[in-house]
Amino acid sequence: METAAAAIDPFVFRLSIFVLAVGVELVGGAGPILARAFGFVALTFAAVNIFGGFLVTQRMLSMYRKKKR
């Protein structure tokens, strides 16, 4: 059986690490105002992601409920 780590292309793995490192450097090297702006954008995206997850879950669970007659 092949593990999940062996199934990932090494180029994609290294590229993802590079992109994450660049993101950290951008926020860390930016001024305090730009770092706060990046943080606000990240917080907004996270909130939308969580809220959307709840909506999708509710919609999926409603498919399995019995319909009222």
Helices and strands as residue ranges (DSSP letters): H 4-7, H 10-29, H 32-62
